[in-house]
Amino acid sequence: MGMDRTRILLVADPAATDNRHEIVASGDFGTISVVLANRPLAANPKSSEMTALNLVRLIENRVSPLVI
């Protein structure tokens, strides 16, 4: 499809109670939809536990490419 036909919609909702990411892709194959909804950290409501876990995984992958 390429970057010229790729569309992105960014929505900032000040009333949202979670960090939500939704990816939808459609084409001749059909449609795929992925939704991630994370609760904010109590200590830092601008972030989520998922962010912290992703940082841990990033560090683990740098140390060892195969993590079980």
N, CA, C and O atoms as CSV, one atom per row, in Angstrom:
chain,resi,resn,atom,element,x,y,z
A,1,MET,N,N,0.830,-1.175,0.000
A,1,MET,CA,C,0.000,0.000,0.000
A,1,MET,C,C,0.878,1.243,0.000
A,1,MET,O,O,0.613,2.180,-0.753
A,2,GLY,N,N,1.896,1.271,0.811
A,2,GLY,CA,C,2.807,2.403,0.811
A,2,GLY,C,C,2.370,3.530,1.715
A,2,GLY,O,O,1.232,3.585,2.183
A,3,MET,N,N,3.311,4.425,1.946
A,3,MET,CA,C,3.053,5.550,2.845
A,3,MET,C,C,2.060,6.550,2.268
A,3,MET,O,O,1.362,7.226,3.024
A,4,ASP,N,N,1.983,6.655,0.951
A,4,ASP,CA,C,1.067,7.624,0.336
A,4,ASP,C,C,-0.396,7.298,0.606
A,4,ASP,O,O,-1.235,8.198,0.653
A,5,ARG,N,N,-0.703,6.023,0.783
A,5,ARG,CA,C,-2.103,5.635,1.018
A,5,ARG,C,C,-2.368,5.251,2.470
A,5,ARG,O,O,-3.479,4.840,2.806
A,6,THR,N,N,-1.374,5.380,3.325
A,6,THR,CA,C,-1.541,5.077,4.746
A,6,THR,C,C,-2.199,6.268,5.437
A,6,THR,O,O,-1.807,7.414,5.216
A,7,ARG,N,N,-3.194,5.998,6.270
A,7,ARG,CA,C,-3.911,7.048,6.986
A,7,ARG,C,C,-3.797,6.812,8.482
A,7,ARG,O,O,-3.897,5.681,8.958
A,8,ILE,N,N,-3.588,7.885,9.205
A,8,ILE,CA,C,-3.476,7.821,10.661
A,8,ILE,C,C,-4.429,8.838,11.260
A,8,ILE,O,O,-4.518,9.972,10.791
A,9,LEU,N,N,-5.139,8.427,12.297
A,9,LEU,CA,C,-6.036,9.317,13.032
A,9,LEU,C,C,-5.575,9.332,14.483
A,9,LEU,O,O,-5.529,8.287,15.132
A,10,LEU,N,N,-5.240,10.493,14.986
A,10,LEU,CA,C,-4.816,10.653,16.370
A,10,LEU,C,C,-5.906,11.395,17.122
A,10,LEU,O,O,-6.323,12.483,16.722
A,11,VAL,N,N,-6.367,10.794,18.222
A,11,VAL,CA,C,-7.430,11.402,19.024
A,11,VAL,C,C,-6.915,11.576,20.440
A,11,VAL,O,O,-6.453,10.614,21.053
A,12,ALA,N,N,-6.988,12.780,20.964
A,12,ALA,CA,C,-6.627,13.053,22.355
A,12,ALA,C,C,-7.912,13.359,23.118
A,12,ALA,O,O,-8.577,14.361,22.856
A,13,ASP,N,N,-8.250,12.497,24.054
A,13,ASP,CA,C,-9.486,12.640,24.822
A,13,ASP,C,C,-9.152,12.949,26.275
A,13,ASP,O,O,-8.736,12.047,27.002
A,14,PRO,N,N,-9.318,14.184,26.723
A,14,PRO,CA,C,-8.978,14.528,28.107
A,14,PRO,C,C,-9.837,13.807,29.141
A,14,PRO,O,O,-9.472,13.759,30.316
A,15,ALA,N,N,-10.960,13.250,28.731
A,15,ALA,CA,C,-11.820,12.526,29.663
A,15,ALA,C,C,-11.520,11.023,29.691
A,15,ALA,O,O,-12.168,10.283,30.432
A,16,ALA,N,N,-10.563,10.570,28.906
A,16,ALA,CA,C,-10.242,9.133,28.846
A,16,ALA,C,C,-9.718,8.652,30.189
A,16,ALA,O,O,-9.017,9.384,30.888
A,17,THR,N,N,-10.058,7.427,30.545
A,17,THR,CA,C,-9.604,6.853,31.819
A,17,THR,C,C,-8.498,5.831,31.618
A,17,THR,O,O,-7.983,5.291,32.596
A,18,ASP,N,N,-8.119,5.551,30.373
A,18,ASP,CA,C,-7.038,4.613,30.105
A,18,ASP,C,C,-6.229,5.087,28.898
A,18,ASP,O,O,-6.655,5.969,28.153
A,19,ASN,N,N,-5.054,4.484,28.724
A,19,ASN,CA,C,-4.245,4.737,27.543
A,19,ASN,C,C,-4.681,3.719,26.502
A,19,ASN,O,O,-4.532,2.515,26.714
A,20,ARG,N,N,-5.207,4.174,25.402
A,20,ARG,CA,C,-5.789,3.266,24.415
A,20,ARG,C,C,-5.102,3.444,23.071
A,20,ARG,O,O,-4.890,4.564,22.606
A,21,HIS,N,N,-4.760,2.326,22.459
A,21,HIS,CA,C,-4.139,2.310,21.146
A,21,HIS,C,C,-4.925,1.322,20.289
A,21,HIS,O,O,-5.096,0.164,20.670
A,22,GLU,N,N,-5.391,1.767,19.166
A,22,GLU,CA,C,-6.170,0.894,18.274
A,22,GLU,C,C,-5.542,0.940,16.888
A,22,GLU,O,O,-5.322,2.012,16.325
A,23,ILE,N,N,-5.257,-0.241,16.348
A,23,ILE,CA,C,-4.685,-0.364,15.008
A,23,ILE,C,C,-5.661,-1.172,14.160
A,23,ILE,O,O,-6.045,-2.281,14.530
A,24,VAL,N,N,-6.057,-0.614,13.030
A,24,VAL,CA,C,-6.952,-1.310,12.104
A,24,VAL,C,C,-6.293,-1.300,10.738
A,24,VAL,O,O,-5.892,-0.249,10.239
A,25,ALA,N,N,-6.184,-2.467,10.140
A,25,ALA,CA,C,-5.634,-2.578,8.790
A,25,ALA,C,C,-6.645,-3.353,7.948
A,25,ALA,O,O,-7.174,-4.375,8.385
A,26,SER,N,N,-6.903,-2.866,6.757
A,26,SER,CA,C,-7.829,-3.579,5.876
A,26,SER,C,C,-7.283,-3.555,4.460
A,26,SER,O,O,-6.554,-2.645,4.065
A,27,GLY,N,N,-7.651,-4.565,3.722
A,27,GLY,CA,C,-7.199,-4.695,2.340
A,27,GLY,C,C,-7.886,-5.876,1.686
A,27,GLY,O,O,-8.930,-6.328,2.157
A,28,ASP,N,N,-7.309,-6.378,0.603
A,28,ASP,CA,C,-7.883,-7.519,-0.102
A,28,ASP,C,C,-7.972,-8.761,0.783
A,28,ASP,O,O,-8.821,-9.624,0.564
A,29,PHE,N,N,-7.083,-8.850,1.793
A,29,PHE,CA,C,-7.049,-9.991,2.699
A,29,PHE,C,C,-8.211,-9.983,3.678
A,29,PHE,O,O,-8.556,-11.028,4.229
A,30,GLY,N,N,-8.817,-8.836,3.904
A,30,GLY,CA,C,-9.866,-8.672,4.908
A,30,GLY,C,C,-9.503,-7.531,5.836
A,30,GLY,O,O,-8.932,-6.530,5.402
A,31,THR,N,N,-9.833,-7.677,7.120
A,31,THR,CA,C,-9.560,-6.622,8.101
A,31,THR,C,C,-8.974,-7.239,9.360
A,31,THR,O,O,-9.383,-8.318,9.789
A,32,ILE,N,N,-8.019,-6.545,9.938
A,32,ILE,CA,C,-7.463,-6.945,11.226
A,32,ILE,C,C,-7.534,-5.736,12.152
A,32,ILE,O,O,-7.281,-4.605,11.736
A,33,SER,N,N,-7.880,-5.986,13.410
A,33,SER,CA,C,-8.010,-4.912,14.385
A,33,SER,C,C,-7.341,-5.345,15.683
A,33,SER,O,O,-7.577,-6.448,16.176
A,34,VAL,N,N,-6.507,-4.470,16.230
A,34,VAL,CA,C,-5.822,-4.734,17.494
A,34,VAL,C,C,-6.084,-3.548,18.413
A,34,VAL,O,O,-5.903,-2.397,18.015
A,35,VAL,N,N,-6.506,-3.827,19.633
A,35,VAL,CA,C,-6.768,-2.765,20.612
A,35,VAL,C,C,-5.981,-3.063,21.874
A,35,VAL,O,O,-6.032,-4.173,22.403
A,36,LEU,N,N,-5.246,-2.058,22.355
A,36,LEU,CA,C,-4.563,-2.135,23.642
A,36,LEU,C,C,-5.144,-1.046,24.520
A,36,LEU,O,O,-5.195,0.116,24.117
A,37,ALA,N,N,-5.581,-1.407,25.716
A,37,ALA,CA,C,-6.112,-0.422,26.658
A,37,ALA,C,C,-5.423,-0.658,27.997
A,37,ALA,O,O,-5.621,-1.691,28.635
A,38,ASN,N,N,-4.626,0.293,28.407
A,38,ASN,CA,C,-3.843,0.172,29.636
A,38,ASN,C,C,-4.314,1.191,30.660
A,38,ASN,O,O,-4.633,2.332,30.325
A,39,ARG,N,N,-4.353,0.761,31.911
A,39,ARG,CA,C,-4.676,1.688,32.986
A,39,ARG,C,C,-3.437,2.509,33.329
A,39,ARG,O,O,-2.322,1.994,33.245
A,40,PRO,N,N,-3.603,3.757,33.708
A,40,PRO,CA,C,-2.445,4.567,34.098
A,40,PRO,C,C,-1.842,4.091,35.422
A,40,PRO,O,O,-2.527,3.501,36.257
A,41,LEU,N,N,-0.559,4.358,35.589
A,41,LEU,CA,C,0.095,4.059,36.853
A,41,LEU,C,C,-0.438,4.990,37.933
A,41,LEU,O,O,-0.654,6.174,37.671
A,42,ALA,N,N,-0.649,4.487,39.118
A,42,ALA,CA,C,-1.124,5.325,40.225
A,42,ALA,C,C,-0.098,6.404,40.564
A,42,ALA,O,O,-0.457,7.538,40.882
A,43,ALA,N,N,1.192,6.034,40.492
A,43,ALA,CA,C,2.253,6.983,40.833
A,43,ALA,C,C,2.503,8.010,39.731
A,43,ALA,O,O,3.028,9.092,39.994
A,44,ASN,N,N,2.124,7.669,38.489
A,44,ASN,CA,C,2.343,8.584,37.370
A,44,ASN,C,C,1.225,8.393,36.353
A,44,ASN,O,O,1.381,7.587,35.436
A,45,PRO,N,N,0.111,9.096,36.476
A,45,PRO,CA,C,-1.034,8.877,35.595
A,45,PRO,C,C,-0.782,9.225,34.127
A,45,PRO,O,O,-1.619,8.938,33.271
A,46,LYS,N,N,0.371,9.845,33.830
A,46,LYS,CA,C,0.693,10.147,32.433
A,46,LYS,C,C,1.325,8.949,31.734
A,46,LYS,O,O,1.624,9.013,30.542
A,47,SER,N,N,1.532,7.860,32.468
A,47,SER,CA,C,2.139,6.665,31.895
A,47,SER,C,C,1.332,5.454,32.331
A,47,SER,O,O,0.331,5.591,33.035
A,48,SER,N,N,1.767,4.261,31.911
A,48,SER,CA,C,1.063,3.042,32.290
A,48,SER,C,C,2.060,1.956,32.644
A,48,SER,O,O,3.249,2.071,32.348
A,49,GLU,N,N,1.571,0.904,33.278
A,49,GLU,CA,C,2.437,-0.223,33.621
A,49,GLU,C,C,2.987,-0.858,32.355
A,49,GLU,O,O,4.115,-1.350,32.344
A,50,MET,N,N,2.195,-0.848,31.286
A,50,MET,CA,C,2.640,-1.434,30.029
A,50,MET,C,C,3.903,-0.735,29.524
A,50,MET,O,O,4.781,-1.385,28.957
A,51,THR,N,N,4.003,0.564,29.721
A,51,THR,CA,C,5.206,1.307,29.320
A,51,THR,C,C,6.417,0.779,30.077
A,51,THR,O,O,7.467,0.533,29.484
A,52,ALA,N,N,6.270,0.608,31.381
A,52,ALA,CA,C,7.373,0.094,32.196
A,52,ALA,C,C,7.758,-1.319,31.762
A,52,ALA,O,O,8.944,-1.628,31.654
A,53,LEU,N,N,6.777,-2.171,31.515
A,53,LEU,CA,C,7.061,-3.538,31.077
A,53,LEU,C,C,7.743,-3.553,29.712
A,53,LEU,O,O,8.631,-4.372,29.477
A,54,ASN,N,N,7.342,-2.662,28.810
A,54,ASN,CA,C,7.984,-2.591,27.498
A,54,ASN,C,C,9.431,-2.147,27.612
A,54,ASN,O,O,10.286,-2.628,26.869
A,55,LEU,N,N,9.717,-1.231,28.540
A,55,LEU,CA,C,11.105,-0.817,28.753
A,55,LEU,C,C,11.952,-1.969,29.278
A,55,LEU,O,O,13.099,-2.138,28.863
A,56,VAL,N,N,11.391,-2.763,30.192
A,56,VAL,CA,C,12.102,-3.939,30.696
A,56,VAL,C,C,12.387,-4.902,29.554
A,56,VAL,O,O,13.498,-5.421,29.449
A,57,ARG,N,N,11.403,-5.147,28.697
A,57,ARG,CA,C,11.590,-6.059,27.561
A,57,ARG,C,C,12.651,-5.525,26.605
A,57,ARG,O,O,13.468,-6.294,26.099
A,58,LEU,N,N,12.647,-4.223,26.352
A,58,LEU,CA,C,13.647,-3.614,25.478
A,58,LEU,C,C,15.053,-3.864,26.015
A,58,LEU,O,O,15.956,-4.224,25.261
A,59,ILE,N,N,15.234,-3.673,27.321
A,59,ILE,CA,C,16.543,-3.899,27.936
A,59,ILE,C,C,16.914,-5.373,27.846
A,59,ILE,O,O,18.053,-5.702,27.512
A,60,GLU,N,N,15.969,-6.267,28.140
A,60,GLU,CA,C,16.247,-7.703,28.050
A,60,GLU,C,C,16.641,-8.096,26.630
A,60,GLU,O,O,17.549,-8.907,26.447
A,61,ASN,N,N,15.975,-7.538,25.629
A,61,ASN,CA,C,16.301,-7.870,24.240
A,61,ASN,C,C,17.678,-7.362,23.844
A,61,ASN,O,O,18.346,-7.975,23.011
A,62,ARG,N,N,18.114,-6.249,24.428
A,62,ARG,CA,C,19.447,-5.720,24.131
A,62,ARG,C,C,20.522,-6.632,24.721
A,62,ARG,O,O,21.577,-6.830,24.118
A,63,VAL,N,N,20.248,-7.185,25.901
A,63,VAL,CA,C,21.217,-8.052,26.581
A,63,VAL,C,C,21.254,-9.421,25.919
A,63,VAL,O,O,22.331,-9.974,25.698
A,64,SER,N,N,20.095,-9.969,25.603
A,64,SER,CA,C,20.006,-11.295,24.994
A,64,SER,C,C,18.875,-11.263,23.963
A,64,SER,O,O,17.723,-11.020,24.325
A,65,PRO,N,N,19.191,-11.509,22.668
A,65,PRO,CA,C,18.151,-11.443,21.647
A,65,PRO,C,C,17.033,-12.483,21.835
A,65,PRO,O,O,15.928,-12.308,21.323
A,66,LEU,N,N,17.329,-13.567,22.573
A,66,LEU,CA,C,16.313,-14.590,22.795
A,66,LEU,C,C,15.912,-14.556,24.258
A,66,LEU,O,O,16.708,-14.898,25.132
A,67,VAL,N,N,14.675,-14.143,24.530
A,67,VAL,CA,C,14.169,-14.062,25.890
A,67,VAL,C,C,12.988,-15.021,26.012
A,67,VAL,O,O,12.043,-14.967,25.225
A,68,ILE,N,N,13.060,-15.899,27.013
A,68,ILE,CA,C,11.979,-16.877,27.214
A,68,ILE,C,C,11.254,-16.544,28.487
A,68,ILE,O,O,10.304,-17.236,28.856
